[in-house]
Amino acid sequence: MHEGGNDGGSPVESGVSGNGVDRPSAHGGAEREFLSLERELTVFLRRARASQGEMAREVHPDLESAAYGLLVRLEECGRQRATELAAYIGVGKATMSRQLRALEELGLVAREPDPADGRAWLVHLTEEGRGRVSSVREARRARYVRQLAHWDQNEVAELARLLHQLNRGMEK
């Protein structure tokens, strides 16, 4: 890692932005911290995407990487409408329908009529889906325990708290 937050390039000078607001240089104020945050989140997200693909293949060799999060959501929240799942994942109805069809064909999810609205359907994990997702999540938690064994438990709790705070802030 380079010191200074901008990969060794020339420093960004203090000045006034186009809207007349003072902005700190990259080597002072909060700018350096946000550059470090951006860099670390980029590495973290790249690794998370790769890990999600691995976990999806562990659930089922034909499972799309993006569908893994959908299965986890169903495991955590139980039966949900496809529209709720689409909103949570951040995809359109057509994409959600395609993903759910693929998951049904793999035997991981099933649909049933929504008792509150006969026109709607609820999606849920099948027993096969629940068993596979639980097994993969358990293995992932075991990896975290091994990888973070040298961390103090309070540090792990603080990291979880900060990530939760970050996720909540990004929902707004």
Salt bridges, closest charged atoms under 4 A:
GLU40 OE2 - ARG39 NE 3.94
GLU64 OE2 - ARG98 NH1 2.78
GLU75 OE1 - ARG137 NH1 2.60
GLU76 OE2 - ARG137 NH2 2.77
GLU104 OE1 - ARG111 NE 3.04
GLU112 OE2 - ARG79 NE 2.81
GLU112 OE1 - HIS124 NE2 3.44
ASP114 OD2 - ARG81 NE 2.76
ASP117 OD2 - ARG81 NH2 3.74
ASP117 OD1 - ARG119 NE 3.05
GLU128 OE2 - ARG132 NE 2.43
GLU158 OE2 - ARG161 NH2 2.78
